[in-house]
């Protein structure tokens, strides 16, 4: 499996940034995972719209879904219909996703499904609105992505022994007292340790912070390999 970063900012992009979005590939299977502002143009640099097998949206905040509304036009022009998995709440946001029947809509519930040869598990994680973390397995490897969440045992359970954990790290420790429903970079690394993940990739960076501020808080915290999500970089699982 391979995961390519289409965007790593939230809740809005920096001057040259892109909001949350990723492309998971395994053999001939291509799955979009979240699709925020700017991700459409990044996707087209690495994969054709015609080759997408499925789309998964962890939650329905704009920085994770906004380019879905652009992708719809490309699908319509090509006469393509793609399965789209998303939380059914908020209902008004879920209902807005469809456009001239270009998506085969699947409300996400906790549990496992198959997308081609891959096993996908959804687990509800704590956020301001419904957010589902995902685990994707092939015959040998396990990939986990949190979407947006806060520090809870359910995140550790989902990430158990992941070969690669892509985990949001929107906050610095100084932000935690504000009660925001996100993880700090240090908390993300600690979840990596508790879950026994082999390697972690931190993502969903606040564009108002310099990356060095995140680096200073995670130095030597995670016991394995720590990386920072880079736009258009691919990571092998």
Secondary structure, DSSP 8 states (H G I E B T S, - for coil): -EEEEEE-B-SS--TT--BSEEEEEETTEEEEEEE-TTHHHHHTTT--GGG--EEEES---HHHHTTHHHHHHHHHHHT--EEEEE---SHHHHHHS--TT-EEEEE--SEEEEETTEEEEEEEE-SSS-EEEEEEE-SS-EEEE--S--S-HHHHHHTTT-SEEEEE--B-GGGGGGT-SS-BHHHHHHHHHHHT-SEEEEE-B-TTS-HHHHHHHHTTTSSSEEEE--TT-EEE-
